[in-house]
């Protein structure tokens, strides 16, 4: 297992990716996010989402274009729907895959 907690303690920005189909059964970032959360239950869900969005864009030198919804950046986002969101934070709803439908834009 990677030393996720140690790396974060040293303020090293971490990224989540899918690698390739050669070493994984799919290229689903939602699966990667949920897997990281399951393997490291102490991680903050907002931080996990940042690892799959802004941190990855910044690591690729594209942080000024992608990774966050803000003025001047290209809009690429997902809309998650489901009934469980009433009882949890939005980031927890996404990371724990409590949603039932997903629309990508």
C-alpha positions as YAML, in Angstrom:
chain: A
units: angstrom
residues:
- id: 1
  name: UNK
  ca: [0.00, 0.00, 0.00]
- id: 2
  name: UNK
  ca: [1.23, 3.49, -0.75]
- id: 3
  name: UNK
  ca: [2.14, 5.72, 2.17]
- id: 4
  name: UNK
  ca: [-0.81, 8.04, 1.54]
- id: 5
  name: UNK
  ca: [-1.04, 9.44, 5.07]
- id: 6
  name: UNK
  ca: [2.71, 10.12, 5.23]
- id: 7
  name: UNK
  ca: [2.74, 11.84, 1.85]
- id: 8
  name: UNK
  ca: [-0.22, 14.01, 2.80]
- id: 9
  name: UNK
  ca: [1.38, 14.86, 6.14]
- id: 10
  name: UNK
  ca: [4.33, 16.25, 4.15]
- id: 11
  name: UNK
  ca: [1.87, 18.25, 2.01]
- id: 12
  name: UNK
  ca: [2.72, 16.33, -1.16]
- id: 13
  name: UNK
  ca: [-0.22, 16.69, -3.56]
- id: 14
  name: UNK
  ca: [-1.56, 13.27, -4.54]
- id: 15
  name: UNK
  ca: [-3.48, 12.33, -7.68]
- id: 16
  name: UNK
  ca: [-5.85, 9.53, -8.58]
- id: 17
  name: UNK
  ca: [-5.77, 7.97, -12.02]
- id: 18
  name: UNK
  ca: [-6.88, 4.85, -13.83]
- id: 19
  name: UNK
  ca: [-3.51, 3.68, -15.24]
- id: 20
  name: UNK
  ca: [-4.63, 1.54, -18.18]
- id: 21
  name: UNK
  ca: [-6.68, -1.49, -19.12]
- id: 22
  name: UNK
  ca: [-3.49, -3.52, -18.97]
- id: 23
  name: UNK
  ca: [-3.58, -3.39, -15.17]
- id: 24
  name: UNK
  ca: [-7.21, -2.56, -14.40]
- id: 25
  name: UNK
  ca: [-10.61, -3.88, -15.45]
- id: 26
  name: UNK
  ca: [-11.99, -0.43, -16.35]
- id: 27
  name: UNK
  ca: [-11.06, 3.24, -16.62]
- id: 28
  name: UNK
  ca: [-13.72, 4.49, -14.21]
- id: 29
  name: UNK
  ca: [-12.46, 7.33, -12.00]
- id: 30
  name: UNK
  ca: [-15.47, 6.89, -9.71]
- id: 31
  name: UNK
  ca: [-14.28, 3.35, -8.96]
- id: 32
  name: UNK
  ca: [-10.78, 4.67, -8.19]
- id: 33
  name: UNK
  ca: [-12.17, 7.33, -5.84]
- id: 34
  name: UNK
  ca: [-14.35, 4.79, -4.01]
- id: 35
  name: UNK
  ca: [-11.46, 2.30, -3.79]
- id: 36
  name: UNK
  ca: [-9.13, 4.90, -2.28]
- id: 37
  name: UNK
  ca: [-11.77, 5.82, 0.27]
- id: 38
  name: UNK
  ca: [-12.30, 2.16, 1.20]
- id: 39
  name: UNK
  ca: [-8.56, 1.48, 1.54]
- id: 40
  name: UNK
  ca: [-7.88, 4.65, 3.53]
- id: 41
  name: UNK
  ca: [-11.05, 5.32, 5.57]
- id: 42
  name: UNK
  ca: [-9.49, 8.21, 7.46]
- id: 43
  name: UNK
  ca: [-9.07, 10.35, 4.35]
- id: 44
  name: UNK
  ca: [-11.27, 13.39, 4.04]
- id: 45
  name: UNK
  ca: [-13.74, 12.90, 1.17]
- id: 46
  name: UNK
  ca: [-13.22, 16.44, -0.11]
- id: 47
  name: UNK
  ca: [-9.48, 15.77, -0.30]
- id: 48
  name: UNK
  ca: [-10.11, 12.53, -2.21]
- id: 49
  name: UNK
  ca: [-12.18, 14.43, -4.78]
- id: 50
  name: UNK
  ca: [-9.41, 16.99, -5.10]
- id: 51
  name: UNK
  ca: [-6.98, 14.13, -5.84]
- id: 52
  name: UNK
  ca: [-9.21, 13.08, -8.73]
- id: 53
  name: UNK
  ca: [-9.77, 16.57, -10.11]
- id: 54
  name: UNK
  ca: [-7.58, 19.60, -9.43]
- id: 55
  name: UNK
  ca: [-4.46, 17.76, -8.25]
- id: 56
  name: UNK
  ca: [-4.44, 15.60, -11.38]
- id: 57
  name: UNK
  ca: [-4.94, 18.58, -13.67]
- id: 58
  name: UNK
  ca: [-2.12, 20.45, -11.94]
- id: 59
  name: UNK
  ca: [0.22, 17.45, -12.14]
- id: 60
  name: UNK
  ca: [-0.36, 17.38, -15.91]
- id: 61
  name: UNK
  ca: [0.32, 21.12, -16.19]
- id: 62
  name: UNK
  ca: [-3.35, 21.76, -17.01]
- id: 63
  name: UNK
  ca: [-4.48, 23.22, -13.68]
- id: 64
  name: UNK
  ca: [-5.17, 26.57, -15.30]
- id: 65
  name: UNK
  ca: [-7.60, 24.89, -17.74]
- id: 66
  name: UNK
  ca: [-9.16, 21.95, -15.89]
- id: 67
  name: UNK
  ca: [-9.74, 20.48, -12.44]
- id: 68
  name: UNK
  ca: [-12.19, 23.00, -10.99]
- id: 69
  name: UNK
  ca: [-15.34, 24.81, -12.00]
- id: 70
  name: UNK
  ca: [-14.27, 28.44, -12.14]
- id: 71
  name: UNK
  ca: [-14.10, 31.34, -14.54]
- id: 72
  name: UNK
  ca: [-11.58, 30.82, -17.33]
- id: 73
  name: UNK
  ca: [-11.43, 27.03, -17.05]
- id: 74
  name: UNK
  ca: [-12.97, 24.56, -19.44]
- id: 75
  name: UNK
  ca: [-16.17, 23.09, -18.05]
- id: 76
  name: UNK
  ca: [-15.93, 19.31, -17.62]
- id: 77
  name: UNK
  ca: [-18.09, 17.98, -14.82]
- id: 78
  name: UNK
  ca: [-20.37, 15.22, -13.61]
- id: 79
  name: UNK
  ca: [-23.87, 15.50, -12.17]
- id: 80
  name: UNK
  ca: [-24.67, 12.83, -9.58]
- id: 81
  name: UNK
  ca: [-28.29, 12.08, -8.61]
- id: 82
  name: UNK
  ca: [-29.86, 9.95, -5.91]
- id: 83
  name: UNK
  ca: [-32.07, 9.99, -2.85]
- id: 84
  name: UNK
  ca: [-29.40, 9.54, -0.16]
- id: 85
  name: UNK
  ca: [-27.86, 13.01, -0.55]
- id: 86
  name: UNK
  ca: [-30.30, 14.50, 1.99]
- id: 87
  name: UNK
  ca: [-28.38, 12.82, 4.80]
- id: 88
  name: UNK
  ca: [-24.75, 13.41, 3.85]
- id: 89
  name: UNK
  ca: [-22.21, 15.91, 2.60]
- id: 90
  name: UNK
  ca: [-22.02, 16.14, -1.21]
- id: 91
  name: UNK
  ca: [-18.43, 14.88, -1.30]
- id: 92
  name: UNK
  ca: [-19.36, 11.85, 0.83]
- id: 93
  name: UNK
  ca: [-22.32, 11.17, -1.46]
- id: 94
  name: UNK
  ca: [-19.94, 11.02, -4.44]
- id: 95
  name: UNK
  ca: [-16.99, 9.19, -2.88]
- id: 96
  name: UNK
  ca: [-19.10, 6.46, -1.28]
- id: 97
  name: UNK
  ca: [-20.99, 5.93, -4.54]
- id: 98
  name: UNK
  ca: [-24.34, 6.59, -2.85]
- id: 99
  name: UNK
  ca: [-25.64, 8.07, -6.10]
- id: 100
  name: UNK
  ca: [-27.85, 6.16, -8.52]
- id: 101
  name: UNK
  ca: [-27.33, 8.08, -11.76]
- id: 102
  name: UNK
  ca: [-24.43, 9.96, -13.29]
- id: 103
  name: UNK
  ca: [-24.43, 12.38, -16.22]
- id: 104
  name: UNK
  ca: [-21.12, 13.59, -17.64]
- id: 105
  name: UNK
  ca: [-20.66, 16.97, -19.34]
...
